[in-house]
Amino acid sequence: MRRTESDVAELERWLAGLLHYGTWLAASTVAAGLAMALPGPWARSWPFETGAVAAHVMTAGIALFILLPIMRLILMLGAFVHQRDYRFGAIAALVLVIVVAGSMIGAT
């Protein structure tokens, strides 16, 4: 099926928004973890170990950075299937399967 220019522009807006806000969220999460790791008088009053929590927060931020391209693929797959463009949907699904398979192989 042929896509119109408005469909392409809408997909590009969705992708740009996902990458823009996702990058800000991931960077803010990493920055919050770094701020928690800084020594200071306020850190002594917390009832938990700040170093371990800060490391987990920074790890979550890095995981968000890693997940952004995967979320982009999922968004593209959904948009292509919604537009009934099954050829590009199949390509997006194939790339997503390759990424997931590579992640599973790398995790073992």
Secondary structure, 3 states (H helix, E strand, C coil): CCCCHHHHHHHHHHHHHHHHHHHHHHHHHHHHHHHHHCCCHHHHHCCCCHHHHHHHHHHHHHHHHHHHHHHHHHHHHHHHHHCCCHHHHHHHHHHHHHHHHHHHHHHC
